[in-house]
Amino acid sequence: MIKKKVSILGCGWTGNALYKKLISKYEVNCLCKDIEENDRCGFYDVDVLVIAIPAKNNYLEVLKQTLQKTYKNTYIILLSSISFYKNRTIVVDAEKLIQKESSKYVILRLGGLMGYDRISGKYTAGKTLDNNTVTNYVHRDDVVSVIETLIKKQIENEIFDVVAPIQSTQKEIFSLNANRFGFEKTSFLDDNPIGKKISSLPLIEKTGYKFKKNNVLDFW
């Protein structure tokens, strides 16, 4: 049986974990955003292309060049962000570009990526923040598994939010992690939670996916 060919553009924290998960089942390439180098190794002649590079610097230009080189029938999975809802221009423009140029795609708007060494509250330890916001986190294991599910099911031309079903507030989770890992707690000038809660329900209903890390309080 011929294995599907999968390329991952971006070998960062998520891309590398995805590569390790897929390598036993597919023929996988995972490379950084050197367009010319990728071209030389047959990077774009694949069944599935996962775009997992951060939305900064020359992001849109890299996307344009990538789409120009990618075969028309390639299934593209774009790792986007829930910052779309804050009208972050580069994220909005990237999604529009994928929708315009690709005939087979899925866009995943990821929540705040957490788990393992990414510990919520660690980087604000001992500091005081203005507002206690609602969390919209997702564990890296679930991001990897959602992508694997989509590669199997080939659900096309959809946009899904990807966050854990059970969320919390920054104050609760920062305090819990401070006690758990032994760093200073973060203080808040206003304890009342603010912000919009994002839902993964459409993803769950469409794909049947079951989150491995259902509750953000159990990520660590």
C-alpha positions in Angstrom: 0.0 0.0 0.0 1.4 3.4 -1.0 1.7 5.8 1.9 0.3 9.3 1.7 2.9 12.0 1.3 2.6 14.8 3.9 4.7 17.9 4.1 4.9 20.2 7.2 6.0 23.7 6.6 7.4 24.9 10.0 9.4 22.6 12.4 8.7 24.5 15.5 7.1 23.3 18.8 3.9 22.0 17.0 5.3 21.1 13.7 8.0 18.9 15.1 5.5 17.1 17.4 3.3 16.5 14.4 6.2 15.1 12.4 7.0 12.6 15.2 3.3 11.5 15.4 2.9 11.0 11.6 6.2 9.5 10.5 5.2 5.9 11.3 2.0 6.2 9.1 2.9 8.5 6.3 5.9 9.6 4.1 6.6 12.9 5.9 8.8 15.9 5.3 9.1 18.6 7.9 11.1 21.7 6.9 11.5 25.4 7.8 10.3 28.2 5.6 13.2 28.2 3.2 11.1 28.1 0.0 14.0 27.3 -2.4 15.4 24.5 -0.2 12.0 23.0 0.1 11.6 23.0 -3.6 14.7 21.0 -4.2 13.5 18.1 -2.1 10.1 17.5 -3.6 8.5 19.2 -0.7 5.4 20.4 -2.6 4.6 17.2 -4.5 2.5 15.8 -1.8 -1.0 14.7 -0.8 -1.2 16.9 2.3 0.6 20.2 3.2 0.4 21.4 6.8 1.3 25.1 7.2 2.6 25.5 10.7 4.7 28.7 10.6 4.0 31.7 12.9 2.1 34.7 11.5 4.9 37.3 11.6 7.5 39.0 9.4 7.1 37.9 5.8 4.4 35.4 6.6 2.0 36.4 3.7 4.8 36.3 1.2 5.9 32.9 2.3 2.2 31.7 2.0 1.9 33.1 -1.5 5.1 31.4 -2.7 4.1 28.2 -1.1 0.7 28.2 -2.8 2.3 28.9 -6.1 4.5 25.8 -5.8 2.0 23.5 -4.3 0.2 21.0 -6.6 -3.5 21.8 -7.3 -4.9 18.7 -5.7 -2.9 19.0 -2.5 -5.0 19.1 0.7 -3.8 22.2 2.7 -4.2 22.5 6.4 -3.5 26.0 7.7 -2.7 26.4 11.4 -4.3 29.8 12.0 -5.3 31.5 15.3 -8.3 32.7 17.2 -6.6 36.1 17.1 -8.6 36.2 13.8 -11.5 37.4 16.1 -9.5 40.4 17.2 -9.2 41.3 13.5 -5.4 40.7 13.5 -4.8 41.8 9.9 -2.1 39.3 9.0 -4.2 36.3 10.2 -7.3 37.5 8.4 -5.4 38.1 5.2 -3.7 34.7 5.4 -7.1 32.9 5.7 -8.5 34.8 2.8 -5.5 33.9 0.7 -5.9 30.2 1.4 -9.6 30.3 0.6 -8.9 32.1 -2.7 -6.0 30.0 -3.9 -6.7 26.5 -2.7 -9.5 24.2 -3.8 -9.0 21.7 -1.0 -8.2 23.2 2.4 -9.1 23.3 6.1 -8.3 26.2 8.4 -7.7 25.6 12.1 -8.0 28.6 14.4 -6.0 27.4 17.3 -6.4 28.7 20.8 -3.4 29.4 23.0 -1.0 26.5 22.7 -0.2 25.0 26.0 1.1 21.8 27.6 4.5 20.3 28.5 7.0 23.1 29.1 4.4 25.8 28.1 2.9 26.4 31.5 0.2 29.0 31.9 1.1 31.6 34.6 4.8 30.9 34.5 5.8 33.9 32.5 3.7 36.4 34.5 4.8 35.0 37.9 5.0 37.8 40.5 3.5 40.4 38.1 0.3 42.3 38.2 -2.1 42.2 35.2 -5.0 44.6 34.6 -7.7 42.0 33.8 -8.6 38.4 34.6 -9.5 37.0 31.1 -11.3 33.9 30.1 -8.9 31.3 28.8 -9.1 29.7 25.3 -6.3 27.2 25.5 -5.6 24.0 23.6 -3.1 21.3 24.4 -0.5 20.5 21.8 -1.4 16.8 21.8 -4.9 17.7 20.7 -3.7 20.0 17.9 -1.6 17.1 16.6 -4.4 14.6 16.9 -7.0 17.0 15.2 -4.6 17.3 12.3 -4.2 13.6 12.1 -8.0 13.1 12.1 -8.4 15.6 9.3 -5.7 13.9 7.2 -7.6 10.6 7.6 -11.1 12.1 6.9 -10.1 14.8 4.3 -12.8 17.2 5.4 -12.5 20.0 2.9 -13.2 23.7 2.8 -14.0 24.2 6.4 -12.9 26.5 9.2 -12.7 25.2 12.8 -11.9 26.7 16.1 -9.7 24.4 18.2 -9.8 24.9 21.9 -10.3 22.5 24.8 -14.1 22.1 25.6 -13.7 23.0 29.3 -12.0 26.4 29.9 -11.3 28.5 33.0 -10.0 32.0 33.8 -6.4 33.2 34.0 -6.7 33.8 37.7 -7.8 30.3 38.5 -5.3 28.5 36.2 -2.4 30.8 37.0 -2.9 30.2 40.8 -3.3 26.5 40.3 0.0 26.3 38.4 1.8 28.5 40.8 1.0 26.1 43.6 1.7 23.1 41.4 5.1 24.2 40.1 6.2 26.5 42.9 6.5 29.9 41.2 4.9 33.2 42.4 1.3 33.9 41.8 0.1 36.5 39.3 -2.1 39.3 40.7 -5.0 41.0 38.9 -6.3 44.5 39.4 -9.8 43.3 38.4 -10.8 39.8 39.3 -13.9 39.7 37.3 -13.4 37.6 34.2 -13.7 39.2 30.8 -13.4 38.0 27.2 -15.1 35.8 24.7 -15.3 32.0 25.1 -14.4 30.2 21.9 -16.1 26.8 21.1 -14.8 23.7 19.4 -18.3 22.2 19.1 -18.5 22.6 15.2 -15.2 20.6 15.0 -16.5 17.9 17.3 -19.8 17.6 15.5 -18.2 17.5 12.0 -15.3 15.2 12.7 -16.4 13.2 15.7 -13.1 14.1 17.4 -12.8 13.5 21.2 -10.4 15.8 23.0 -7.6 14.0 24.9 -7.1 17.0 27.2 -10.7 18.1 27.8 -10.2 20.5 30.7 -7.5 23.2 30.7 -7.0 22.6 34.5 -5.6 19.1 33.6 -3.1 20.1 31.0 -0.1 19.6 33.3 
